């Protein structure tokens, strides 16, 4: 069974590093944040099958 996680604020800081760590450990990760370019960079580095993105601002 695949391990899955959703991370809010994944475009920088702790959120981004957590996403990278999980992706390196073969998790499928849903990432959300305000900066689409940062989310797309994660997808390009780890693959669309492993990174699902949502652009949003939770404020």
C-alpha positions as CSV (number, residue, x, y, z in Angstrom):
1,X,0.0,0.0,0.0
2,X,1.3,3.5,-0.9
3,X,1.9,5.9,1.9
4,X,0.2,9.3,1.3
5,X,0.3,12.7,2.9
6,X,-1.1,16.2,2.3
7,X,1.1,19.1,3.2
8,X,-0.2,22.7,3.5
9,X,2.4,25.5,3.0
10,X,4.7,23.3,1.0
11,X,6.3,26.1,-1.1
12,X,9.0,27.0,1.5
13,X,10.5,26.3,4.9
14,X,9.4,23.3,7.0
15,X,6.5,22.4,4.7
16,X,8.7,22.2,1.6
17,X,11.4,20.2,3.4
18,X,8.8,17.8,4.8
19,X,7.4,17.2,1.3
20,X,10.9,16.6,-0.1
21,X,11.7,14.1,2.8
22,X,8.5,12.2,2.2
23,X,9.0,12.1,-1.6
24,X,12.5,10.8,-1.1
25,X,11.0,8.0,1.0
26,X,8.6,7.0,-1.9
27,X,5.5,8.6,-0.5
28,X,2.8,10.1,-2.7
29,X,2.4,13.7,-1.6
30,X,-0.3,16.3,-2.1
31,X,1.2,19.7,-1.7
32,X,-0.6,23.1,-1.4
33,X,0.7,26.6,-1.3
34,X,0.4,30.1,-2.8
35,X,3.3,29.9,-5.2
36,X,2.5,27.8,-8.2
37,X,6.0,27.8,-9.5
38,X,7.4,26.3,-6.3
39,X,4.7,23.5,-6.4
40,X,5.4,22.8,-10.1
41,X,9.2,22.5,-9.3
42,X,8.4,19.8,-6.8
43,X,6.3,18.0,-9.4
44,X,9.0,18.3,-12.1
45,X,11.7,17.0,-9.7
46,X,9.7,14.0,-8.4
47,X,7.1,13.3,-11.1
48,X,3.4,13.9,-11.6
49,X,2.6,10.5,-10.3
50,X,4.1,11.3,-6.9
51,X,3.2,14.9,-6.5
52,X,-0.3,16.3,-6.6
53,X,-0.6,20.1,-6.4
54,X,-3.2,22.6,-5.3
55,X,-2.6,26.4,-5.5
56,X,-4.3,28.0,-2.5
57,X,-4.0,30.7,0.2
58,X,-5.4,29.7,3.5
59,X,-5.5,33.2,5.0
